[in-house]
Structures are given as C-alpha cells and as structure tokens.
C-alpha cells in the first residue's frame, strides 16, 4: 500500500470567491456549490488539470496500458485476508438498532440528524468491541463534520499528520 499525505484540496482550485481552499477545511469535496459563471469555469479547469485525454480513449474507456498496471491474482487487495471480508472475520458485539430509532409521533415534526444518530450507534458498537479491538472508525478528519463525533466519546483520534491553524505558517505535530 502507498499512503500519500497531501494538503487537503491539493489539486483543486487554490482560491474560490477570494477564499483560500488548499490546506483548509473549505477544500472538502467540491469547494463550491453553485455551478454557474466563475464556479463552472473553475470546475472545468480543475477537471481538465487531470488530463483525462491521457487516461481515457475517445470512447471514455481506460487506456489498456493503464489497465495493465493493476495487480493480478494474489497481489490484489481483495485477495488479502485482512481486506477480503471473509477469512479473518469475527462477529461484533452489536447494540439493538431499535434503541436508536427516532420517535416520530407526527410526520414532519421531529427534528433529527440521521448521521448524528448513526454516530451514537457506532459509538455503542465501539464500546461493545473495545476489548476485542475488532471495530474501528476510519475517517481522516471528517468525523465531526459528518456528525459521527459520538465515537470520540469512546476513543480519541489517532492523528498522524502535522497540523496548523488556518492563517498561520507554523506546523506542529499532534500531542501524544
């Protein structure tokens, strides 16, 4: 496996609407929502920067010489016993999913966030499997923004990258 650490938004637009994108939280997914005017132009430039004509033929098919680069047989990730979903499985201790149901006595009245509820469910899965250490949530930095932060009540982040506050130039290693 190759793990590459890059700035968030490394290949995307450097700024959008005068705001810095690269290396900031603003670079999550597509860093602009309305696909008109300058935003559409930025998106087109960004996508063309990947030089798709070098990767795909006129019909949009991956070029054969690139497809040949993929591992074959036992060298494939899916053939690894840790990754193929079968050889090393252990049952998880699972909470009753019904305990996480959102009570909706009247349609359109209850306010709830499905991903926040999922975070609470995953936190209980994690609690039930701490001793076996066979359940882990992996999400580089989206845990809070995806509303799954209840898992952080069970276990802290394992953060490997250096961090810096937006607007500063100094990098620091995570504590611990």
N, CA and C atoms as an extended XYZ file, in Angstrom:
528
Properties=species:S:1:pos:R:3:atomname:S:1:resname:S:1:resid:I:1 pbc="F F F"
N         0.841       -1.169        0.000 N   UNK     1
C         0.000        0.000        0.000 CA  UNK     1
C         0.887        1.233        0.000 C   UNK     1
N         0.460        2.220       -0.700 N   UNK     2
C         1.138        3.514       -0.697 CA  UNK     2
C         0.207        4.501       -0.008 C   UNK     2
N         0.709        5.175        1.019 N   UNK     3
C        -0.059        6.213        1.700 CA  UNK     3
C         0.612        7.536        1.365 C   UNK     3
N        -0.151        8.425        0.810 N   UNK     4
C         0.387        9.718        0.404 CA  UNK     4
C        -0.291       10.809        1.213 C   UNK     4
N         0.498       11.596        1.890 N   UNK     5
C        -0.047       12.717        2.653 CA  UNK     5
C         0.079       13.982        1.807 C   UNK     5
N        -1.029       14.637        1.603 N   UNK     6
C        -1.032       15.864        0.822 CA  UNK     6
C        -1.880       16.904        1.537 C   UNK     6
N        -1.752       18.127        1.111 N   UNK     7
C        -2.641       19.162        1.626 CA  UNK     7
C        -4.054       18.886        1.142 C   UNK     7
N        -5.019       19.094        1.990 N   UNK     8
C        -6.426       18.969        1.585 CA  UNK     8
C        -6.655       19.946        0.436 C   UNK     8
N        -7.273       19.458       -0.622 N   UNK     9
C        -7.553       20.306       -1.771 CA  UNK     9
C        -6.353       20.560       -2.659 C   UNK     9
N        -5.311       19.767       -2.525 N   UNK    10
C        -4.038       19.955       -3.213 CA  UNK    10
C        -4.188       20.175       -4.705 C   UNK    10
N        -5.044       19.415       -5.369 N   UNK    11
C        -5.139       19.514       -6.825 CA  UNK    11
C        -6.267       20.436       -7.293 C   UNK    11
N        -7.038       20.954       -6.372 N   UNK    12
C        -8.193       21.772       -6.745 CA  UNK    12
C        -7.861       23.237       -6.887 C   UNK    12
N        -8.892       24.045       -7.051 N   UNK    13
C        -8.675       25.499       -7.150 CA  UNK    13
C        -8.006       26.013       -5.875 C   UNK    13
N        -7.030       26.884       -6.035 N   UNK    14
C        -6.301       27.413       -4.870 CA  UNK    14
C        -7.168       28.371       -4.058 C   UNK    14
N        -8.007       29.148       -4.759 N   UNK    15
C        -8.936       30.060       -4.087 CA  UNK    15
C       -10.275       30.006       -4.809 C   UNK    15
N       -11.333       30.231       -4.060 N   UNK    16
C       -12.680       30.335       -4.618 CA  UNK    16
C       -13.344       31.529       -3.938 C   UNK    16
N       -13.866       32.422       -4.729 N   UNK    17
C       -14.510       33.636       -4.208 CA  UNK    17
C       -13.590       34.390       -3.251 C   UNK    17
N       -12.289       34.398       -3.573 N   UNK    18
C       -11.316       35.125       -2.763 CA  UNK    18
C       -10.914       34.429       -1.476 C   UNK    18
N       -11.393       33.216       -1.242 N   UNK    19
C       -11.066       32.491       -0.009 CA  UNK    19
C       -10.125       31.336       -0.318 C   UNK    19
N        -9.100       31.187        0.512 N   UNK    20
C        -8.113       30.121        0.339 CA  UNK    20
C        -8.788       28.757        0.488 C   UNK    20
N        -8.486       27.848       -0.425 N   UNK    21
C        -9.040       26.490       -0.397 CA  UNK    21
C        -7.990       25.486        0.052 C   UNK    21
N        -6.880       25.427       -0.680 N   UNK    22
C        -5.856       24.410       -0.428 CA  UNK    22
C        -5.362       24.472        1.011 C   UNK    22
N        -5.377       23.310        1.668 N   UNK    23
C        -4.892       23.227        3.038 CA  UNK    23
C        -5.885       23.701        4.085 C   UNK    23
N        -7.140       23.957        3.684 N   UNK    24
C        -8.144       24.419        4.646 CA  UNK    24
C        -9.367       23.509        4.620 C   UNK    24
N       -10.233       23.693        5.598 N   UNK    25
C       -11.483       22.941        5.668 CA  UNK    25
C       -12.372       23.220        4.465 C   UNK    25
N       -12.184       24.341        3.811 N   UNK    26
C       -13.039       24.703        2.674 CA  UNK    26
C       -12.858       23.761        1.484 C   UNK    26
N       -11.782       22.978        1.488 N   UNK    27
C       -11.486       22.104        0.354 CA  UNK    27
C       -12.236       20.774        0.420 C   UNK    27
N       -13.135       20.585        1.378 N   UNK    28
C       -13.916       19.347        1.438 CA  UNK    28
C       -14.714       19.173        0.157 C   UNK    28
N       -14.598       18.011       -0.433 N   UNK    29
C       -15.373       17.636       -1.617 CA  UNK    29
C       -15.251       18.724       -2.682 C   UNK    29
N       -16.334       19.153       -3.290 N   UNK    30
C       -16.295       20.229       -4.282 CA  UNK    30
C       -16.429       21.539       -3.511 C   UNK    30
N       -15.432       22.410       -3.610 N   UNK    31
C       -15.412       23.596       -2.744 CA  UNK    31
C       -16.328       24.737       -3.156 C   UNK    31
N       -17.308       24.450       -3.990 N   UNK    32
C       -18.312       25.455       -4.334 CA  UNK    32
C       -19.581       24.726       -4.728 C   UNK    32
N       -20.703       25.390       -4.503 N   UNK    33
C       -21.979       24.708       -4.703 CA  UNK    33
C       -22.678       25.109       -5.990 C   UNK    33
N       -22.698       26.393       -6.294 N   UNK    34
C       -23.457       26.780       -7.490 CA  UNK    34
C       -22.574       26.618       -8.719 C   UNK    34
N       -23.078       25.906       -9.687 N   UNK    35
C       -22.303       25.581      -10.890 CA  UNK    35
C       -22.660       26.533      -12.028 C   UNK    35
N       -22.385       27.808      -11.788 N   UNK    36
C       -22.635       28.822      -12.805 CA  UNK    36
C       -21.412       29.739      -12.870 C   UNK    36
N       -21.300       30.470      -13.949 N   UNK    37
C       -20.280       31.506      -14.093 CA  UNK    37
C       -18.871       31.055      -13.751 C   UNK    37
N       -18.233       31.809      -12.855 N   UNK    38
C       -16.849       31.530      -12.478 CA  UNK    38
C       -16.685       30.154      -11.845 C   UNK    38
N       -17.680       29.719      -11.084 N   UNK    39
C       -17.579       28.398      -10.450 CA  UNK    39
C       -17.538       27.288      -11.493 C   UNK    39
N       -18.353       27.404      -12.518 N   UNK    40
C       -18.356       26.404      -13.589 CA  UNK    40
C       -17.011       26.413      -14.320 C   UNK    40
N       -16.472       27.574      -14.564 N   UNK    41
C       -15.159       27.693      -15.207 CA  UNK    41
C       -14.074       27.063      -14.343 C   UNK    41
N       -14.104       27.336      -13.022 N   UNK    42
C       -13.133       26.729      -12.096 CA  UNK    42
C       -13.231       25.206      -12.095 C   UNK    42
N       -14.452       24.691      -12.074 N   UNK    43
C       -14.643       23.247      -12.089 CA  UNK    43
C       -14.075       22.639      -13.370 C   UNK    43
N       -14.361       23.284      -14.501 N   UNK    44
C       -13.862       22.774      -15.781 CA  UNK    44
C       -12.333       22.788      -15.816 C   UNK    44
N       -11.718       23.862      -15.369 N   UNK    45
C       -10.249       23.936      -15.331 CA  UNK    45
C        -9.673       22.860      -14.417 C   UNK    45
N       -10.302       22.679      -13.276 N   UNK    46
C        -9.852       21.690      -12.295 CA  UNK    46
C        -9.899       20.281      -12.908 C   UNK    46
N       -11.032       19.925      -13.506 N   UNK    47
C       -11.177       18.593      -14.088 CA  UNK    47
C       -10.203       18.378      -15.249 C   UNK    47
N        -9.999       19.411      -16.083 N   UNK    48
C        -9.052       19.291      -17.204 CA  UNK    48
C        -7.607       19.173      -16.712 C   UNK    48
N        -7.322       19.665      -15.502 N   UNK    49
C        -5.955       19.574      -14.975 CA  UNK    49
C        -5.520       18.125      -14.760 C   UNK    49
N        -6.471       17.194      -14.688 N   UNK    50
C        -6.139       15.774      -14.542 CA  UNK    50
C        -5.781       15.122      -15.880 C   UNK    50
N        -5.856       15.896      -16.963 N   UNK    51
C        -5.509       15.441      -18.309 CA  UNK    51
C        -6.191       14.122      -18.671 C   UNK    51
N        -7.523       14.099      -18.663 N   UNK    52
C        -8.258       12.859      -18.924 CA  UNK    52
C        -7.955       12.257      -20.294 C   UNK    52
N        -7.560       13.079      -21.259 N   UNK    53
C        -7.246       12.552      -22.592 CA  UNK    53
C        -6.048       11.596      -22.551 C   UNK    53
N        -5.209       11.713      -21.508 N   UNK    54
C        -4.086       10.778      -21.367 CA  UNK    54
C        -4.517        9.475      -20.698 C   UNK    54
N        -5.649        9.483      -20.000 N   UNK    55
C        -6.103        8.311      -19.256 CA  UNK    55
C        -7.139        7.491      -20.008 C   UNK    55
N        -7.957        8.169      -20.821 N   UNK    56
C        -9.089        7.513      -21.472 CA  UNK    56
C        -9.027        7.713      -22.983 C   UNK    56
N        -9.572        6.743      -23.715 N   UNK    57
C        -9.640        6.893      -25.177 CA  UNK    57
C       -10.856        7.743      -25.549 C   UNK    57
N       -11.100        7.890      -26.841 N   UNK    58
C       -12.193        8.738      -27.324 CA  UNK    58
C       -13.564        8.260      -26.859 C   UNK    58
N       -13.687        6.941      -26.564 N   UNK    59
C       -14.964        6.385      -26.112 CA  UNK    59
C       -15.127        6.484      -24.590 C   UNK    59
N       -14.101        7.016      -23.910 N   UNK    60
C       -14.186        7.140      -22.455 CA  UNK    60
C       -13.729        5.899      -21.707 C   UNK    60
N       -13.070        4.973      -22.384 N   UNK    61
C       -12.588        3.737      -21.764 CA  UNK    61
C       -11.148        3.930      -21.289 C   UNK    61
N       -10.844        3.396      -20.113 N   UNK    62
C        -9.491        3.469      -19.589 CA  UNK    62
C        -8.516        2.857      -20.596 C   UNK    62
N        -7.431        3.530      -20.853 N   UNK    63
C        -6.453        3.049      -21.834 CA  UNK    63
C        -5.890        1.699      -21.378 C   UNK    63
N        -5.779        0.728      -22.299 N   UNK    64
C        -5.327       -0.629      -21.945 CA  UNK    64
C        -3.980       -0.663      -21.219 C   UNK    64
N        -3.049        0.188      -21.617 N   UNK    65
C        -1.730        0.182      -20.964 CA  UNK    65
C        -1.816        0.601      -19.501 C   UNK    65
N        -2.819        1.396      -19.151 N   UNK    66
C        -3.024        1.768      -17.749 CA  UNK    66
C        -3.752        0.653      -16.997 C   UNK    66
N        -4.724        0.037      -17.634 N   UNK    67
C        -5.445       -1.076      -17.005 CA  UNK    67
C        -4.486       -2.220      -16.686 C   UNK    67
N        -3.455       -2.389      -17.501 N   UNK    68
C        -2.468       -3.454      -17.287 CA  UNK    68
C        -1.646       -3.245      -16.017 C   UNK    68
N        -1.626       -2.030      -15.494 N   UNK    69
C        -0.841       -1.734      -14.293 CA  UNK    69
C        -1.463       -2.313      -13.024 C   UNK    69
N        -2.741       -2.634      -13.059 N   UNK    70
C        -3.425       -3.162      -11.866 CA  UNK    70
C        -2.852       -4.536      -11.510 C   UNK    70
N        -2.650       -4.799      -10.210 N   UNK    71
C        -2.137       -6.109       -9.793 CA  UNK    71
C        -3.059       -7.237      -10.239 C   UNK    71
N        -2.482       -8.406      -10.385 N   UNK    72
C        -3.240       -9.588      -10.812 CA  UNK    72
C        -3.139      -10.673       -9.739 C   UNK    72
N        -4.103      -11.584       -9.742 N   UNK    73
C        -4.058      -12.760       -8.865 CA  UNK    73
C        -3.911      -12.429       -7.398 C   UNK    73
N        -2.963      -13.061       -6.743 N   UNK    74
C        -2.785      -12.932       -5.292 CA  UNK    74
C        -2.271      -11.558       -4.865 C   UNK    74
N        -1.891      -10.717       -5.796 N   UNK    75
C        -1.366       -9.399       -5.444 CA  UNK    75
C        -2.463       -8.355       -5.293 C   UNK    75
N        -3.701       -8.719       -5.559 N   UNK    76
C        -4.823       -7.778       -5.459 CA  UNK    76
C        -5.184       -7.535       -3.998 C   UNK    76
N        -5.609       -6.309       -3.662 N   UNK    77
C        -6.022       -6.006       -2.288 CA  UNK    77
C        -7.146       -6.919       -1.834 C   UNK    77
N        -8.073       -7.215       -2.721 N   UNK    78
C        -9.212       -8.057       -2.369 CA  UNK    78
C        -8.837       -9.488       -2.077 C   UNK    78
N        -7.613       -9.884       -2.395 N   UNK    79
C        -7.158      -11.238       -2.106 CA  UNK    79
C        -6.401      -11.300       -0.778 C   UNK    79
N        -6.216      -10.175       -0.135 N   UNK    80
C        -5.552      -10.120        1.166 CA  UNK    80
C        -6.551      -10.567        2.231 C   UNK    80
N        -6.184      -11.496        3.123 N   UNK    81
C        -7.144      -11.976        4.119 CA  UNK    81
C        -7.655      -10.883        5.058 C   UNK    81
N        -6.917       -9.800        5.201 N   UNK    82
C        -7.361       -8.695        6.046 CA  UNK    82
C        -8.382       -7.813        5.339 C   UNK    82
N        -8.411       -7.863        4.023 N   UNK    83
C        -9.243       -6.943        3.269 CA  UNK    83
C       -10.390       -7.598        2.528 C   UNK    83
N       -10.408       -8.918        2.411 N   UNK    84
C       -11.393       -9.514        1.508 CA  UNK    84
C       -12.740       -9.795        2.155 C   UNK    84
N       -12.898       -9.469        3.423 N   UNK    85
C       -14.209       -9.572        4.051 CA  UNK    85
C       -14.642      -10.980        4.392 C   UNK    85
N       -13.727      -11.905        4.565 N   UNK    86
C       -14.165      -13.254        4.850 CA  UNK    86
C       -13.249      -14.067        5.732 C   UNK    86
N       -11.980      -14.071        5.453 N   UNK    87
C       -11.093      -15.012        6.119 CA  UNK    87
C       -10.812      -14.699        7.582 C   UNK    87
N       -10.824      -13.441        7.961 N   UNK    88
C       -10.459      -13.073        9.331 CA  UNK    88
C       -11.606      -12.421       10.096 C   UNK    88
N       -12.829      -12.655        9.663 N   UNK    89
C       -13.972      -12.019       10.312 CA  UNK    89
C       -14.235      -12.579       11.704 C   UNK    89
N       -14.632      -11.692       12.594 N   UNK    90
C       -15.117      -12.060       13.933 CA  UNK    90
C       -16.422      -11.312       14.129 C   UNK    90
N       -17.390      -11.961       14.737 N   UNK    91
C       -18.659      -11.282       14.983 CA  UNK    91
C       -18.458      -10.095       15.920 C   UNK    91
N       -19.148       -9.018       15.638 N   UNK    92
C       -19.123       -7.845       16.501 CA  UNK    92
C       -20.202       -7.979       17.565 C   UNK    92
N       -19.946       -7.409       18.728 N   UNK    93
C       -20.989       -7.233       19.731 CA  UNK    93
C       -21.798       -6.033       19.271 C   UNK    93
N       -23.077       -6.258       19.019 N   UNK    94
C       -23.897       -5.203       18.433 CA  UNK    94
C       -25.011       -4.760       19.376 C   UNK    94
N       -25.217       -3.440       19.492 N   UNK    95
C       -26.374       -2.963       20.245 CA  UNK    95
C       -27.640       -3.207       19.421 C   UNK    95
N       -28.768       -3.148       20.064 N   UNK    96
C       -30.042       -3.296       19.354 CA  UNK    96
C       -30.298       -2.003       18.580 C   UNK    96
N       -30.360       -2.092       17.270 N   UNK    97
C       -30.542       -0.892       16.440 CA  UNK    97
C       -31.830       -0.164       16.785 C   UNK    97
N       -32.815       -0.887       17.322 N   UNK    98
C       -34.095       -0.244       17.669 CA  UNK    98
C       -33.931        0.775       18.782 C   UNK    98
N       -32.874        0.625       19.585 N   UNK    99
C       -32.616        1.602       20.647 CA  UNK    99
C       -32.238        2.968       20.074 C   UNK    99
N       -31.953        3.041       18.793 N   UNK   100
C       -31.527        4.285       18.161 CA  UNK   100
C       -32.580        4.857       17.221 C   UNK   100
N       -33.752        4.274       17.247 N   UNK   101
C       -34.842        4.757       16.401 CA  UNK   101
C       -35.267        6.145       16.860 C   UNK   101
N       -35.612        6.974       15.921 N   UNK   102
C       -36.083        8.326       16.224 CA  UNK   102
C       -37.600        8.277       16.311 C   UNK   102
N       -38.131        8.681       17.462 N   UNK   103
C       -39.578        8.674       17.667 CA  UNK   103
C       -40.204        9.803       16.850 C   UNK   103
N       -41.128        9.456       15.987 N   UNK   104
C       -41.793       10.431       15.112 CA  UNK   104
C       -43.305       10.312       15.289 C   UNK   104
N       -43.867       10.944       16.319 N   UNK   105
C       -45.301       10.799       16.575 CA  UNK   105
C       -46.174       11.431       15.487 C   UNK   105
N       -45.644       12.477       14.849 N   UNK   106
C       -46.393       13.166       13.787 CA  UNK   106
C       -45.424       13.449       12.638 C   UNK   106
N       -45.814       13.115       11.417 N   UNK   107
C       -44.917       13.365       10.288 CA  UNK   107
C       -44.525       14.841       10.179 C   UNK   107
N       -43.242       15.061        9.890 N   UNK   108
C       -42.751       16.413        9.645 CA  UNK   108
C       -42.518       17.258       10.877 C   UNK   108
N       -42.612       16.681       12.076 N   UNK   109
C       -42.467       17.468       13.303 CA  UNK   109
C       -41.127       17.209       13.981 C   UNK   109
N       -40.668       15.970       13.956 N   UNK   110
C       -39.439       15.598       14.653 CA  UNK   110
C       -38.225       16.106       13.891 C   UNK   110
N       -37.292       16.715       14.623 N   UNK   111
C       -36.048       17.173       14.037 CA  UNK   111
C       -34.943       16.245       14.519 C   UNK   111
N       -34.252       15.593       13.580 N   UNK   112
C       -33.152       14.693       13.929 CA  UNK   112
C       -32.186       14.643       12.763 C   UNK   112
N       -30.930       14.377       13.066 N   UNK   113
C       -29.916       14.243       12.029 CA  UNK   113
C       -29.533       12.772       11.942 C   UNK   113
N       -29.761       12.160       10.796 N   UNK   114
C       -29.506       10.724       10.665 CA  UNK   114
C       -28.051       10.376       10.919 C   UNK   114
N       -27.123       11.216       10.470 N   UNK   115
C       -25.717       10.878       10.692 CA  UNK   115
C       -25.318       11.025       12.158 C   UNK   115
N       -25.956       11.953       12.876 N   UNK   116
C       -25.662       12.069       14.313 CA  UNK   116
C       -26.163       10.826       15.051 C   UNK   116
N       -27.347       10.336       14.673 N   UNK   117
C       -27.878        9.099       15.267 CA  UNK   117
C       -26.951        7.933       14.928 C   UNK   117
N       -26.482        7.884       13.679 N   UNK   118
C       -25.538        6.839       13.276 CA  UNK   118
C       -24.264        6.915       14.112 C   UNK   118
N       -23.792        8.119       14.400 N   UNK   119
C       -22.612        8.295       15.252 CA  UNK   119
C       -22.832        7.711       16.633 C   UNK   119
N       -24.025        7.910       17.196 N   UNK   120
C       -24.343        7.346       18.512 CA  UNK   120
C       -24.363        5.820       18.447 C   UNK   120
N       -24.935        5.284       17.374 N   UNK   121
C       -24.960        3.835       17.176 CA  UNK   121
C       -23.532        3.287       17.063 C   UNK   121
N       -22.710        3.932       16.240 N   UNK   122
C       -21.329        3.472       16.063 CA  UNK   122
C       -20.532        3.570       17.359 C   UNK   122
N       -20.820        4.589       18.177 N   UNK   123
C       -20.149        4.700       19.478 CA  UNK   123
C       -20.470        3.489       20.357 C   UNK   123
N       -21.717        3.030       20.314 N   UNK   124
C       -22.091        1.845       21.107 CA  UNK   124
C       -21.462        0.573       20.539 C   UNK   124
N       -21.375        0.479       19.218 N   UNK   125
C       -20.670       -0.661       18.611 CA  UNK   125
C       -19.221       -0.652       19.084 C   UNK   125
N       -18.615        0.514       19.086 N   UNK   126
C       -17.224        0.633       19.517 CA  UNK   126
C       -17.068        0.234       20.987 C   UNK   126
N       -17.970        0.722       21.853 N   UNK   127
C       -17.908        0.364       23.276 CA  UNK   127
C       -17.990       -1.147       23.474 C   UNK   127
N       -18.887       -1.775       22.717 N   UNK   128
C       -19.080       -3.209       22.870 CA  UNK   128
C       -17.935       -4.049       22.352 C   UNK   128
N       -17.026       -3.435       21.607 N   UNK   129
C       -15.946       -4.195       20.974 CA  UNK   129
C       -14.554       -3.678       21.321 C   UNK   129
N       -14.467       -2.843       22.363 N   UNK   130
C       -13.166       -2.292       22.742 CA  UNK   130
C       -12.178       -3.389       23.128 C   UNK   130
N       -12.637       -4.341       23.937 N   UNK   131
C       -11.731       -5.391       24.413 CA  UNK   131
C       -11.206       -6.232       23.254 C   UNK   131
N       -12.061       -6.587       22.326 N   UNK   132
C       -11.650       -7.399       21.175 CA  UNK   132
C       -10.864       -6.568       20.159 C   UNK   132
N       -11.008       -5.249       20.225 N   UNK   133
C       -10.322       -4.337       19.295 CA  UNK   133
C       -10.547       -4.740       17.839 C   UNK   133
N       -11.799       -5.095       17.515 N   UNK   134
C       -12.099       -5.540       16.150 CA  UNK   134
C       -13.062       -4.615       15.418 C   UNK   134
N       -13.168       -3.388       15.899 N   UNK   135
C       -14.020       -2.411       15.225 CA  UNK   135
C       -13.332       -1.054       15.299 C   UNK   135
N       -13.212       -0.403       14.167 N   UNK   136
C       -12.555        0.897       14.131 CA  UNK   136
C       -13.259        1.777       13.115 C   UNK   136
N       -13.449        3.022       13.457 N   UNK   137
C       -13.993        4.001       12.523 CA  UNK   137
C       -12.803        4.753       11.954 C   UNK   137
N       -12.727        4.807       10.638 N   UNK   138
C       -11.629        5.491        9.969 CA  UNK   138
C       -12.189        6.609        9.114 C   UNK   138
N       -11.768        7.799        9.384 N   UNK   139
C       -12.175        8.956        8.596 CA  UNK   139
C       -11.195       10.064        8.886 C   UNK   139
N       -10.313       10.397        7.947 N   UNK   140
C        -9.199       11.294        8.228 CA  UNK   140
C        -9.549       12.496        9.090 C   UNK   140
N       -10.460       13.347        8.675 N   UNK   141
C       -10.817       14.475        9.525 CA  UNK   141
C       -12.285       14.826        9.417 C   UNK   141
N       -13.059       13.932        8.851 N   UNK   142
C       -14.468       14.230        8.626 CA  UNK   142
C       -15.385       13.723        9.747 C   UNK   142
N       -14.834       13.139       10.791 N   UNK   143
C       -15.660       12.550       11.829 CA  UNK   143
C       -16.654       13.566       12.399 C   UNK   143
N       -16.171       14.730       12.777 N   UNK   144
C       -17.077       15.756       13.328 CA  UNK   144
C       -17.979       16.355       12.256 C   UNK   144
N       -17.398       16.710       11.104 N   UNK   145
C       -18.227       17.368       10.084 CA  UNK   145
C       -19.288       16.428        9.528 C   UNK   145
N       -19.076       15.121        9.630 N   UNK   146
C       -20.088       14.153        9.203 CA  UNK   146
C       -21.012       13.751       10.348 C   UNK   146
N       -20.906       14.450       11.471 N   UNK   147
C       -21.793       14.268       12.633 CA  UNK   147
C       -21.644       12.893       13.298 C   UNK   147
N       -20.466       12.281       13.174 N   UNK   148
C       -20.224       10.983       13.804 CA  UNK   148
C       -19.408       11.140       15.087 C   UNK   148
N       -19.335       12.355       15.623 N   UNK   149
C       -18.423       12.638       16.717 CA  UNK   149
C       -18.725       11.925       18.027 C   UNK   149
N       -19.842       11.247       18.164 N   UNK   150
C       -20.104       10.472       19.383 CA  UNK   150
C       -19.043        9.381       19.573 C   UNK   150
N       -18.446        8.899       18.483 N   UNK   151
C       -17.397        7.879       18.619 CA  UNK   151
C       -16.189        8.430       19.360 C   UNK   151
N       -15.995        9.755       19.324 N   UNK   152
C       -14.867       10.360       20.017 CA  UNK   152
C       -15.079       10.399       21.533 C   UNK   152
N       -16.301       10.102       21.978 N   UNK   153
C       -16.552        9.955       23.410 CA  UNK   153
C       -16.041        8.605       23.907 C   UNK   153
N       -15.822        7.683       22.993 N   UNK   154
C       -15.398        6.324       23.342 CA  UNK   154
C       -13.893        6.171       23.207 C   UNK   154
N       -13.345        6.735       22.172 N   UNK   155
C       -11.912        6.610       21.917 CA  UNK   155
C       -11.420        7.894       21.257 C   UNK   155
N       -10.207        8.312       21.582 N   UNK   156
C        -9.705        9.545       20.955 CA  UNK   156
C        -9.271        9.290       19.517 C   UNK   156
N        -9.019       10.364       18.829 N   UNK   157
C        -8.498       10.265       17.469 CA  UNK   157
C        -7.080        9.696       17.514 C   UNK   157
N        -6.738        8.997       16.474 N   UNK   158
C        -5.345        8.625       16.239 CA  UNK   158
C        -4.908        9.507       15.084 C   UNK   158
N        -4.197       10.572       15.382 N   UNK   159
C        -3.885       11.582       14.380 CA  UNK   159
C        -2.394       11.530       14.090 C   UNK   159
N        -2.043       11.310       12.842 N   UNK   160
C        -0.648       11.147       12.466 CA  UNK   160
C        -0.042       12.378       11.805 C   UNK   160
N        -0.861       13.221       11.240 N   UNK   161
C        -0.351       14.325       10.437 CA  UNK   161
C        -0.020       15.540       11.284 C   UNK   161
N         0.896       16.335       10.789 N   UNK   162
C         1.155       17.631       11.401 CA  UNK   162
C        -0.047       18.519       11.115 C   UNK   162
N        -0.312       19.460       11.997 N   UNK   163
C        -1.458       20.342       11.816 CA  UNK   163
C        -1.009       21.792       11.949 C   UNK   163
N        -1.812       22.682       11.402 N   UNK   164
C        -1.596       24.112       11.619 CA  UNK   164
C        -2.949       24.799       11.545 C   UNK   164
N        -3.090       25.845       12.288 N   UNK   165
C        -4.331       26.611       12.250 CA  UNK   165
C        -4.389       27.371       10.927 C   UNK   165
N        -5.586       27.517       10.365 N   UNK   166
C        -5.748       28.260        9.125 CA  UNK   166
C        -5.268       29.690        9.369 C   UNK   166
N        -4.471       30.189        8.463 N   UNK   167
C        -3.973       31.551        8.591 CA  UNK   167
C        -2.615       31.643        9.269 C   UNK   167
N        -2.051       30.512        9.731 N   UNK   168
C        -0.728       30.531       10.336 CA  UNK   168
C         0.260       29.848        9.400 C   UNK   168
N         1.527       29.990        9.696 N   UNK   169
C         2.536       29.335        8.864 CA  UNK   169
C         3.260       28.230        9.622 C   UNK   169
N         3.130       28.185       10.922 N   UNK   170
C         3.843       27.184       11.709 CA  UNK   170
C         3.135       25.846       11.798 C   UNK   170
N         3.858       24.762       11.565 N   UNK   171
C         3.308       23.401       11.668 CA  UNK   171
C         3.627       22.852       13.041 C   UNK   171
N         2.769       21.994       13.552 N   UNK   172
C         3.046       21.347       14.839 CA  UNK   172
C         2.624       19.900       14.744 C   UNK   172
N         3.312       19.044       15.430 N   UNK   173
C         2.980       17.628       15.489 CA  UNK   173
C         1.898       17.453       16.540 C   UNK   173
N         1.021       16.471       16.386 N   UNK   174
C        -0.018       16.230       17.393 CA  UNK   174
C         0.599       15.758       18.695 C   UNK   174
N        -0.040       16.114       19.810 N   UNK   175
C         0.426       15.677       21.121 CA  UNK   175
C         0.215       14.186       21.275 C   UNK   175
N         1.098       13.542       22.024 N   UNK   176
C         0.920       12.117       22.304 CA  UNK   176
C         1.502       11.310       21.265 C   UNK   176
